[in-house]
Amino acid sequence: MTDLPWSRMRQPDQRSCGPSSVVAARMLLDPAYADAVREAPEDRFAADVLSTHRRATSPVVAGRLQVPWPRALGTPPWAVARELSAVSGPGAPARRYGWRLSVFRPGAAFDRVAAGVDSGRPVGLYVGNAWLPRHVVLAVGRASETGLWVYDPAKGARTEVTRAAVESRSLTLGRWDRLWFDVSPR
């Protein structure tokens, strides 16, 4: 896994956790892009996140209509899936992503996420509370046999998330304790 400047990769506003995760995924898979972001004199990470957010929530993407989504509500899982499906790099061709409801079968979701990172692809995770999903983070690699490294754009940091925490709905990602959706490669 490419070592990224996690602490400099904080989401630029309260609604851009999804696009921050997409930009981080691109940095992981494309070292030249990661170098360009890292070496930019201005905050290129924030600029790329905000432009990704505008694109992902616009009513027309690549000439095709999409379900309208107010940017103030963040980024819907289908838009993150579409954005991650376009991410590629040397030796890492683009792969189709899809999103699935995970809250009722968290163990199966952990297995999907682990399979995605084991194949070298980052995986988007929508986490929240008992009522609804509120935040997007990115699984970026294995921490252990039963743990994954997860990038949290609100903190600008990686943290370990274990299978036990996912299954028991006791995540420690800010105020969010449960996995709602995963956005994984198909």
PASEBA-1860 file (N, C-alpha, C; in nm, 3 decimals):
! residues 186
1> MTDLPWSR> 0.085/-0.117/0.000/0.000/0.000/0.000/0.090/0.124/0.000 ~ 0.058/0.216/-0.085/0.130/0.342/-0.091/0.115/0.417/0.040 ~ 0.225/0.472/0.089/0.216/0.552/0.211/0.172/0.692/0.171 ~ 0.058/0.732/0.217/0.003/0.863/0.182/0.015/0.958/0.300 ~ 0.010/1.088/0.274/0.016/1.187/0.383/-0.121/1.200/0.450 ~ -0.162/1.095/0.519/-0.297/1.087/0.576/-0.336/1.211/0.654 ~ -0.244/1.264/0.734/-0.279/1.378/0.819/-0.308/1.505/0.739 ~ -0.261/1.511/0.616/-0.290/1.626/0.529/-0.413/1.602/0.441
9> MRQPDQRS> -0.477/1.489/0.460/-0.590/1.451/0.375/-0.721/1.457/0.453 ~ -0.749/1.574/0.510/-0.875/1.593/0.582/-0.980/1.646/0.484 ~ -1.101/1.603/0.503/-1.209/1.652/0.417/-1.222/1.804/0.435 ~ -1.240/1.878/0.326/-1.240/2.024/0.335/-1.368/2.085/0.394 ~ -1.476/2.009/0.402/-1.599/2.060/0.463/-1.677/1.942/0.523 ~ -1.788/1.971/0.584/-1.866/1.869/0.655/-1.936/1.769/0.565 ~ -1.942/1.797/0.436/-2.019/1.713/0.344/-1.934/1.637/0.244 ~ -1.803/1.646/0.253/-1.718/1.590/0.146/-1.639/1.465/0.186
17> CGPSSVVA> -1.693/1.386/0.279/-1.624/1.263/0.317/-1.621/1.162/0.202 ~ -1.731/1.151/0.127/-1.735/1.059/0.013/-1.633/1.095/-0.093 ~ -1.632/1.219/-0.141/-1.532/1.259/-0.241/-1.389/1.252/-0.187 ~ -1.369/1.279/-0.058/-1.236/1.266/0.001/-1.189/1.121/-0.008 ~ -1.281/1.029/0.015/-1.247/0.887/0.004/-1.216/0.848/-0.141 ~ -1.289/0.905/-0.236/-1.262/0.877/-0.378/-1.124/0.930/-0.418 ~ -1.091/1.052/-0.377/-0.959/1.109/-0.410/-0.849/1.026/-0.345 ~ -0.869/0.981/-0.222/-0.771/0.895/-0.155/-0.754/0.764/-0.231
25> ARMLLDPA> -0.863/0.707/-0.281/-0.855/0.583/-0.359/-0.772/0.606/-0.485 ~ -0.794/0.717/-0.551/-0.716/0.748/-0.671/-0.568/0.762/-0.636 ~ -0.539/0.825/-0.524/-0.399/0.841/-0.481/-0.336/0.705/-0.452 ~ -0.412/0.613/-0.393/-0.360/0.480/-0.364/-0.327/0.402/-0.490 ~ -0.411/0.414/-0.591/-0.394/0.333/-0.712/-0.305/0.398/-0.817 ~ -0.284/0.528/-0.808/-0.204/0.598/-0.909/-0.093/0.678/-0.839 ~ 0.026/0.618/-0.824/0.135/0.687/-0.753/0.174/0.822/-0.814 ~ 0.165/0.837/-0.946/0.199/0.965/-1.008/0.099/1.072/-0.964
33> YADAVREA> -0.028/1.038/-0.958/-0.129/1.132/-0.910/-0.104/1.165/-0.763 ~ -0.072/1.063/-0.682/-0.043/1.086/-0.540/0.074/1.182/-0.524 ~ 0.179/1.164/-0.605/0.294/1.255/-0.600/0.254/1.397/-0.637 ~ 0.170/1.411/-0.740/0.126/1.544/-0.784/0.047/1.614/-0.673 ~ -0.040/1.540/-0.604/-0.117/1.598/-0.495/-0.025/1.633/-0.379 ~ 0.065/1.543/-0.346/0.158/1.562/-0.235/0.249/1.683/-0.257 ~ 0.294/1.703/-0.381/0.393/1.807/-0.411/0.333/1.940/-0.454 ~ 0.201/1.947/-0.468/0.138/2.071/-0.512/0.160/2.181/-0.408
41> PEDRFAAD> 0.191/2.304/-0.454/0.214/2.414/-0.360/0.088/2.455/-0.284 ~ -0.027/2.443/-0.346/-0.153/2.477/-0.280/-0.215/2.346/-0.230 ~ -0.331/2.354/-0.165/-0.397/2.234/-0.114/-0.473/2.166/-0.228 ~ -0.401/2.091/-0.307/-0.462/2.023/-0.421/-0.561/1.917/-0.376 ~ -0.533/1.852/-0.264/-0.626/1.751/-0.215/-0.765/1.812/-0.198 ~ -0.775/1.924/-0.128/-0.905/1.989/-0.105/-0.970/2.030/-0.237 ~ -0.892/2.087/-0.327/-0.947/2.131/-0.456/-1.001/2.011/-0.534 ~ -0.927/1.900/-0.536/-0.973/1.782/-0.609/-1.096/1.720/-0.543
49> VLSTHRRA> -1.101/1.723/-0.411/-1.218/1.671/-0.339/-1.343/1.752/-0.376 ~ -1.332/1.884/-0.373/-1.449/1.967/-0.402/-1.495/1.952/-0.546 ~ -1.402/1.939/-0.641/-1.444/1.920/-0.781/-1.505/1.781/-0.799 ~ -1.453/1.681/-0.729/-1.512/1.546/-0.734/-1.653/1.549/-0.677 ~ -1.674/1.624/-0.570/-1.807/1.633/-0.509/-1.907/1.697/-0.606 ~ -1.864/1.805/-0.672/-1.953/1.870/-0.770/-1.990/1.772/-0.882 ~ -1.890/1.701/-0.933/-1.915/1.607/-1.043/-2.006/1.492/-0.997 ~ -1.977/1.435/-0.880/-2.050/1.317/-0.833/-2.196/1.345/-0.801
57> TSPVVAGR> -2.229/1.468/-0.767/-2.367/1.501/-0.729/-2.439/1.583/-0.834 ~ -2.378/1.602/-0.950/-2.446/1.680/-1.055/-2.555/1.595/-1.121 ~ -2.654/1.658/-1.183/-2.765/1.583/-1.242/-2.726/1.505/-1.368 ~ -2.616/1.547/-1.433/-2.569/1.478/-1.553/-2.422/1.446/-1.532 ~ -2.387/1.318/-1.547/-2.249/1.273/-1.532/-2.211/1.196/-1.658 ~ -2.104/1.240/-1.724/-2.056/1.176/-1.847/-2.169/1.163/-1.949 ~ -2.251/1.266/-1.959/-2.359/1.268/-2.057/-2.481/1.186/-2.020 ~ -2.483/1.130/-1.900/-2.595/1.048/-1.857/-2.663/1.111/-1.736
65> LQVPWPRA> -2.795/1.101/-1.733/-2.871/1.150/-1.618/-2.849/1.060/-1.499 ~ -2.849/1.119/-1.381/-2.845/1.040/-1.259/-2.951/1.094/-1.164 ~ -2.984/1.014/-1.065/-3.081/1.056/-0.964/-3.028/1.184/-0.900 ~ -3.107/1.291/-0.900/-3.061/1.415/-0.836/-3.033/1.393/-0.688 ~ -2.929/1.460/-0.640/-2.891/1.446/-0.500/-2.840/1.580/-0.451 ~ -2.898/1.636/-0.347/-2.849/1.764/-0.296/-2.708/1.749/-0.236 ~ -2.615/1.827/-0.282/-2.477/1.821/-0.234/-2.470/1.842/-0.082 ~ -2.565/1.916/-0.028/-2.567/1.941/0.116/-2.586/1.813/0.197
73> LGTPPWAV> -2.636/1.707/0.134/-2.656/1.579/0.203/-2.537/1.485/0.186 ~ -2.430/1.532/0.126/-2.313/1.446/0.106/-2.315/1.383/-0.032 ~ -2.275/1.258/-0.038/-2.264/1.186/-0.166/-2.333/1.051/-0.152 ~ -2.425/1.019/-0.242/-2.496/0.891/-0.231/-2.404/0.774/-0.269 ~ -2.435/0.653/-0.220/-2.349/0.539/-0.248/-2.336/0.505/-0.396 ~ -2.441/0.527/-0.476/-2.430/0.496/-0.618/-2.332/0.591/-0.688 ~ -2.320/0.713/-0.640/-2.224/0.807/-0.699/-2.082/0.769/-0.660 ~ -2.060/0.726/-0.535/-1.928/0.680/-0.494/-1.891/0.555/-0.573
81> ARELSAVS> -1.987/0.464/-0.595/-1.960/0.344/-0.676/-1.918/0.382/-0.817 ~ -1.988/0.477/-0.877/-1.953/0.520/-1.014/-1.814/0.583/-1.016 ~ -1.784/0.667/-0.918/-1.653/0.733/-0.913/-1.541/0.629/-0.891 ~ -1.560/0.536/-0.798/-1.458/0.434/-0.774/-1.440/0.342/-0.895 ~ -1.548/0.321/-0.971/-1.539/0.238/-1.092/-1.448/0.298/-1.197 ~ -1.426/0.429/-1.191/-1.342/0.497/-1.290/-1.197/0.511/-1.245 ~ -1.167/0.475/-1.120/-1.032/0.494/-1.067/-0.941/0.382/-1.117 ~ -0.824/0.423/-1.167/-0.726/0.325/-1.214/-0.586/0.381/-1.193
89> GPGAPARR> -0.489/0.299/-1.221/-0.350/0.340/-1.212/-0.265/0.237/-1.282 ~ -0.134/0.258/-1.288/-0.046/0.161/-1.352/-0.059/0.023/-1.285 ~ -0.092/-0.076/-1.361/-0.109/-0.210/-1.307/-0.238/-0.230/-1.230 ~ -0.323/-0.130/-1.230/-0.451/-0.137/-1.158/-0.561/-0.082/-1.249 ~ -0.605/-0.162/-1.347/-0.710/-0.113/-1.437/-0.840/-0.087/-1.361 ~ -0.923/-0.002/-1.417/-1.052/0.029/-1.356/-1.132/-0.100/-1.338 ~ -1.209/-0.105/-1.231/-1.298/-0.218/-1.202/-1.434/-0.165/-1.164 ~ -1.535/-0.237/-1.202/-1.671/-0.196/-1.169/-1.698/-0.216/-1.020
97> YGWRLSVF> -1.755/-0.114/-0.958/-1.795/-0.118/-0.817/-1.947/-0.116/-0.808 ~ -1.997/-0.172/-0.702/-2.139/-0.164/-0.671/-2.156/-0.140/-0.522 ~ -2.274/-0.100/-0.483/-2.299/-0.074/-0.341/-2.403/-0.171/-0.290 ~ -2.386/-0.210/-0.164/-2.478/-0.304/-0.100/-2.512/-0.260/0.041 ~ -2.633/-0.287/0.082/-2.675/-0.265/0.219/-2.601/-0.365/0.307 ~ -2.537/-0.317/0.412/-2.453/-0.401/0.497/-2.503/-0.412/0.640 ~ -2.594/-0.326/0.680/-2.631/-0.312/0.820/-2.694/-0.440/0.877 ~ -2.761/-0.521/0.795/-2.828/-0.640/0.847/-2.738/-0.764/0.846
105> RPGAAFDR> -2.630/-0.762/0.765/-2.537/-0.874/0.758/-2.394/-0.821/0.763 ~ -2.354/-0.765/0.878/-2.223/-0.702/0.886/-2.106/-0.798/0.866 ~ -2.120/-0.924/0.906/-2.012/-1.021/0.886/-1.987/-1.047/0.739 ~ -2.093/-1.064/0.662/-2.080/-1.084/0.517/-2.022/-0.959/0.452 ~ -2.061/-0.842/0.502/-2.006/-0.717/0.447/-1.857/-0.709/0.477 ~ -1.815/-0.744/0.598/-1.672/-0.742/0.631/-1.596/-0.832/0.534 ~ -1.651/-0.950/0.504/-1.586/-1.042/0.410/-1.572/-0.979/0.271 ~ -1.676/-0.910/0.224/-1.670/-0.842/0.092/-1.563/-0.735/0.092
113> VAAGVDSG> -1.560/-0.656/0.200/-1.463/-0.547/0.210/-1.322/-0.605/0.214 ~ -1.302/-0.709/0.294/-1.170/-0.772/0.303/-1.127/-0.828/0.167 ~ -1.220/-0.890/0.095/-1.187/-0.943/-0.038/-1.147/-0.830/-0.132 ~ -1.215/-0.718/-0.122/-1.180/-0.603/-0.206/-1.040/-0.553/-0.177 ~ -1.007/-0.531/-0.050/-0.872/-0.480/-0.019/-0.766/-0.586/-0.047 ~ -0.801/-0.714/-0.028/-0.705/-0.821/-0.060/-0.674/-0.826/-0.209 ~ -0.768/-0.781/-0.292/-0.745/-0.777/-0.437/-0.672/-0.648/-0.479 ~ -0.637/-0.565/-0.381/-0.564/-0.443/-0.410/-0.651/-0.322/-0.439
121> RPVGLYVG> -0.779/-0.333/-0.409/-0.872/-0.221/-0.435/-0.924/-0.163/-0.304 ~ -0.926/-0.030/-0.291/-0.990/0.032/-0.174/-1.141/0.014/-0.183 ~ -1.206/0.018/-0.068/-1.350/-0.007/-0.059/-1.414/0.103/0.024 ~ -1.520/0.164/-0.028/-1.593/0.268/0.044/-1.686/0.207/0.147 ~ -1.695/0.273/0.263/-1.782/0.227/0.371/-1.866/0.344/0.420 ~ -1.996/0.323/0.422/-2.088/0.422/0.480/-2.118/0.378/0.622 ~ -2.082/0.462/0.718/-2.103/0.429/0.859/-2.201/0.530/0.918 ~ -2.264/0.489/1.027/-2.361/0.579/1.090/-2.400/0.529/1.227
129> NAWLPRHV> -2.518/0.573/1.269/-2.571/0.533/1.400/-2.686/0.434/1.379 ~ -2.766/0.412/1.480/-2.876/0.317/1.470/-2.982/0.360/1.369 ~ -2.986/0.489/1.335/-3.095/0.540/1.252/-3.060/0.555/1.105 ~ -2.937/0.597/1.074/-2.903/0.618/0.933/-2.753/0.636/0.912 ~ -2.708/0.617/0.787/-2.567/0.639/0.755/-2.536/0.789/0.753 ~ -2.416/0.825/0.803/-2.383/0.967/0.811/-2.243/1.002/0.762 ~ -2.156/0.904/0.739/-2.016/0.934/0.710/-1.959/0.827/0.617 ~ -1.868/0.868/0.530/-1.802/0.775/0.438/-1.654/0.768/0.474
137> VLAVGRAS> -1.604/0.644/0.486/-1.463/0.618/0.510/-1.417/0.520/0.402 ~ -1.286/0.490/0.399/-1.232/0.406/0.292/-1.143/0.298/0.350 ~ -1.179/0.172/0.328/-1.090/0.061/0.366/-0.976/0.058/0.265 ~ -0.853/0.062/0.316/-0.737/0.077/0.226/-0.639/-0.039/0.230 ~ -0.655/-0.133/0.324/-0.564/-0.246/0.331/-0.588/-0.328/0.455 ~ -0.512/-0.435/0.466/-0.520/-0.524/0.582/-0.432/-0.472/0.695 ~ -0.485/-0.470/0.814/-0.406/-0.439/0.933/-0.365/-0.569/1.002 ~ -0.452/-0.671/0.991/-0.428/-0.802/1.051/-0.524/-0.900/0.985
145> ETGLWVYD> -0.522/-1.023/1.030/-0.613/-1.123/0.974/-0.760/-1.083/0.994 ~ -0.789/-1.020/1.107/-0.928/-0.982/1.136/-0.946/-0.830/1.141 ~ -0.851/-0.755/1.087/-0.861/-0.610/1.092/-0.824/-0.546/0.959 ~ -0.883/-0.431/0.933/-0.858/-0.354/0.811/-0.812/-0.214/0.848 ~ -0.723/-0.158/0.768/-0.690/-0.016/0.780/-0.799/0.063/0.710 ~ -0.851/0.162/0.779/-0.958/0.245/0.725/-0.915/0.391/0.736 ~ -0.922/0.461/0.622/-0.894/0.604/0.617/-1.021/0.678/0.656 ~ -1.010/0.765/0.755/-1.122/0.847/0.801/-1.094/0.990/0.759
153> PAKGARTE> -1.164/1.041/0.658/-1.137/1.177/0.610/-1.171/1.286/0.710 ~ -1.256/1.260/0.807/-1.287/1.361/0.909/-1.165/1.388/0.997 ~ -1.086/1.285/1.024/-0.966/1.298/1.107/-0.839/1.318/1.025 ~ -0.843/1.277/0.898/-0.720/1.276/0.821/-0.626/1.173/0.879 ~ -0.676/1.051/0.901/-0.596/0.947/0.965/-0.646/0.809/0.925 ~ -0.557/0.712/0.942/-0.596/0.572/0.927/-0.618/0.513/1.065 ~ -0.715/0.424/1.074/-0.742/0.355/1.200/-0.775/0.210/1.169 ~ -0.752/0.123/1.262/-0.785/-0.018/1.241/-0.931/-0.042/1.277
161> VTRAAVES> -0.999/-0.115/1.190/-1.137/-0.157/1.215/-1.136/-0.310/1.212 ~ -1.185/-0.370/1.319/-1.184/-0.515/1.328/-1.319/-0.575/1.289 ~ -1.312/-0.702/1.252/-1.434/-0.775/1.220/-1.529/-0.773/1.340 ~ -1.475/-0.792/1.460/-1.558/-0.794/1.581/-1.632/-0.661/1.599 ~ -1.565/-0.549/1.573/-1.630/-0.418/1.588/-1.741/-0.400/1.485 ~ -1.719/-0.450/1.362/-1.822/-0.440/1.259/-1.942/-0.525/1.298 ~ -1.916/-0.650/1.339/-2.026/-0.741/1.372/-2.104/-0.699/1.496 ~ -2.036/-0.640/1.593/-2.104/-0.600/1.718/-2.158/-0.458/1.713
169> RSLTLGRW> -2.142/-0.393/1.597/-2.188/-0.255/1.580/-2.127/-0.164/1.687 ~ -1.995/-0.176/1.699/-1.924/-0.095/1.798/-1.801/-0.027/1.734 ~ -1.820/0.022/1.612/-1.712/0.095/1.546/-1.680/0.220/1.627 ~ -1.559/0.268/1.611/-1.518/0.392/1.679/-1.471/0.492/1.575 ~ -1.559/0.523/1.484/-1.531/0.621/1.378/-1.611/0.746/1.408 ~ -1.555/0.832/1.489/-1.629/0.950/1.535/-1.747/0.904/1.619 ~ -1.862/0.958/1.588/-1.985/0.919/1.660/-2.052/0.798/1.597 ~ -1.994/0.742/1.494/-2.061/0.640/1.414/-2.013/0.501/1.456
177> DRLWFDVS> -2.110/0.413/1.481/-2.076/0.282/1.537/-2.113/0.162/1.450 ~ -2.179/0.187/1.336/-2.218/0.071/1.255/-2.199/0.095/1.107 ~ -2.176/-0.016/1.038/-2.160/-0.015/0.892/-2.297/-0.025/0.828 ~ -2.326/0.070/0.738/-2.456/0.070/0.670/-2.447/0.017/0.527 ~ -2.349/0.066/0.449/-2.330/0.023/0.311/-2.183/-0.002/0.288 ~ -2.154/-0.095/0.196/-2.018/-0.104/0.144/-2.024/-0.080/-0.006 ~ -1.919/-0.016/-0.057/-1.907/0.013/-0.200/-1.782/-0.063/-0.244 ~ -1.805/-0.185/-0.297/-1.698/-0.280/-0.323/-1.685/-0.313/-0.471
185> PR> -1.565/-0.358/-0.511/-1.549/-0.404/-0.650/-1.632/-0.528/-0.673 ~ -1.687/-0.538/-0.793/-1.770/-0.657/-0.830/-1.682/-0.767/-0.884
END
